[in-house]
Amino acid sequence: MNAIDRLSDSGSALVHQARRTLSATSSHLPQWLEAGAVMSVAKTGTRAATTLVRRNPGVAIAIGVVGVGVLAYRFFRRRADAAQTQAPRAAISGKVSRNKAEADAGDGAAAPTRKRAAAKRARKTGTTGGRAEKPQE
């Protein structure tokens, strides 16, 4: 019975030591679990990507070209935005004036009609554009 007691005591001591170790690191345990899950997902994703590239090399090349295009677009947009924020454009100073016809139209008078385009179409096609012709006297 002496050997069985020793095994029981050493097993009990091992359980207590594991319990103390886990209680000391229990504050970090969720972080370790999250890191392990992230590593597992990264490993699985890498394996899937490798299989895809081996089976479809054309897809890998297309994805690479699109990736380079997106990076170049972001680079040029960022550079353009930085240039615009560093040197803002000066305001254009000028004088505003209204056209006489627009000013008259704003007063309630009828705006001048555009007969030129209709007359040009009529000469070109020989029609009056759906309007009745004036009787010639």
C-alpha positions in Angstrom: 0.0 0.0 0.0 2.9 2.2 0.4 3.4 2.6 -3.4 -0.2 3.3 -4.0 -0.2 6.0 -1.3 2.9 7.6 -2.9 1.3 7.6 -6.3 -1.8 9.2 -4.9 0.2 11.8 -3.1 2.3 12.7 -6.1 -0.8 12.8 -8.3 -2.5 15.1 -5.8 0.6 17.3 -5.6 0.6 17.5 -9.4 -3.0 18.5 -9.6 -2.4 21.2 -6.9 0.6 22.5 -8.8 -1.4 22.7 -12.1 -4.2 24.4 -10.2 -1.8 27.1 -8.8 -0.2 27.6 -12.3 -3.6 28.0 -14.0 -4.9 30.4 -11.3 -1.8 32.6 -11.6 -2.2 32.8 -15.4 -6.0 32.9 -15.5 -6.0 36.6 -16.1 -4.1 36.0 -19.4 -5.9 32.8 -20.3 -8.5 34.5 -22.6 -5.7 36.3 -24.5 -3.9 33.0 -25.0 -7.0 31.4 -26.3 -7.7 34.2 -28.7 -4.1 34.1 -30.0 -4.4 30.4 -30.5 -7.6 30.8 -32.4 -6.1 33.5 -34.6 -3.0 31.3 -35.3 -5.3 28.4 -36.2 -7.4 30.5 -38.6 -4.2 31.9 -40.2 -2.8 28.4 -40.7 -6.1 27.1 -42.3 -6.3 30.2 -44.5 -2.7 29.8 -45.7 -3.4 26.1 -46.5 -6.5 27.0 -48.5 -4.7 29.8 -50.4 -1.8 27.5 -51.2 -4.2 24.8 -52.6 -6.1 27.4 -54.7 -2.8 28.7 -56.2 -1.6 25.2 -57.0 -4.8 24.3 -58.7 -5.5 27.7 -60.5 -2.3 29.6 -61.2 -4.2 32.0 -63.5 -6.5 33.1 -60.6 -3.4 33.8 -58.5 -1.9 36.0 -61.2 -5.2 37.9 -61.7 -5.5 38.5 -57.9 -2.0 39.8 -57.9 -2.6 42.2 -60.7 -5.8 43.5 -59.1 -3.9 43.9 -55.8 -1.1 45.9 -57.4 -3.7 48.1 -59.1 -5.5 48.7 -55.8 -2.3 49.6 -54.1 -1.3 52.0 -56.9 -4.7 53.7 -56.8 -4.4 54.2 -53.0 -0.9 55.5 -53.3 -1.8 58.0 -56.0 -5.0 59.1 -54.2 -3.1 59.6 -50.9 -0.4 61.6 -52.7 -3.0 63.8 -54.4 -4.8 64.4 -51.1 -1.6 65.2 -49.4 -0.7 67.7 -52.1 -4.1 69.3 -52.0 -4.0 69.7 -48.2 -0.5 71.1 -48.2 -1.0 73.7 -50.9 -4.7 74.8 -50.9 -5.7 76.6 -54.0 -6.2 80.3 -53.8 -9.7 81.6 -54.3 -10.5 82.9 -57.7 -11.5 86.5 -57.5 -13.7 87.9 -60.1 -16.7 90.0 -60.9 -20.1 88.6 -61.6 -22.5 90.2 -64.1 -25.8 89.1 -65.5 -26.8 89.0 -69.1 -29.4 91.6 -70.0 -31.8 88.9 -71.4 -31.5 86.9 -68.1 -32.1 90.1 -66.1 -35.2 90.9 -68.1 -36.4 87.3 -67.7 -36.0 87.6 -64.0 -38.3 90.5 -63.9 -41.2 88.5 -65.1 -40.8 89.1 -68.8 -40.8 86.1 -71.1 -37.3 84.9 -72.0 -36.3 85.1 -75.6 -37.2 82.0 -77.6 -34.7 80.0 -79.5 -35.8 79.9 -83.0 -32.5 79.5 -84.7 -32.1 75.7 -84.1 -35.7 75.0 -85.2 -35.2 77.1 -88.3 -32.0 75.3 -89.1 -33.6 71.9 -88.8 -36.5 73.0 -91.0 -34.1 74.1 -93.7 -32.2 70.9 -93.4 -35.1 68.5 -93.5 -37.7 70.6 -95.3 -40.2 70.4 -92.5 -41.3 72.8 -89.8 -40.8 70.5 -86.9 -44.4 69.6 -86.3 -45.8 73.2 -86.5 -48.2 74.4 -89.1 -46.7 76.3 -91.9 -47.6 79.9 -92.5 -49.7 80.3 -95.6 -47.7 82.2 -98.2 -49.6 85.1 -99.8 
